[in-house]
Amino acid sequence: MDVALTQSIVNTASALASRETADAVQVTVLKKSMDIQETAAATLLAALPQPPLATEGALGTQVNTYA
């Protein structure tokens, strides 16, 4: 077997393993950033004041039960 071919195969395998590790790290960082964004969005939504319910008038006081 040719030594250059063997070295080429080893280099390719090493590069693929390195790429897989880099991809796994990138996915982990992406998941963490999405979790942080989810927490921030939930905090912002929780901070919004609840509007009062309508108690008089035609808008918002009647429920259509024939849907």
N, C-alpha and C positions, 0 to 999 in steps of 0.2 A: 504494500500500500504506500502511496506517495505521502511523504511527510508534510508537504505543503497542503495537500488535501485534508489530511488529518487536522492540521493546525487551523485550516479554514472552517472545518466542522466545529471544532472546539470554540473558535471565536464566535461563530454564529450562535451556538447554543448559549454561550455566555451573554451575548448581546440580547438574546430573547429573554433569558432569565432576568436580566437587568431591566428590560422594558416591562416585563410583567410586574416586577416589584414597583417600578415607577407608576404604572397604571393603578395598582392597588393603593398606593399612597394617595394618588390624586382622587380616587373614588372616596377614600376615607375623609380627606379634607373637604370634598364637596358635600358629603353627608353631614359633617359637623357644621359647615356653614349653613346648610339648609335647616338644621335643627335650631341654630341660633336665630335665623330669620323667623322660623315658626314661633319661637318663644317671644321674640320682639313683636311680631304681629298680634299674638294673643294678648300681650300686655297692653298694646295700643287699643285693641278692641275692648278690653276690660275697662280701660280708662274712660271710654265714651259714656256720657250720661244717657240714661234711659229716658226717652221722651214720655211725657204723660199720655195715658190713654184718653181717647175721646169719650166724653160723657154726654154730649148733647149734639144735635144736628144730624144730618143724614149721612155724613161721611165718617166712616169708621165705627159706627155704633150698631150697624145691622149686619148679620151674618147670613149669607146665602146658603141654605141647607139643601138646595136642589142641585148641587154640583155633581 
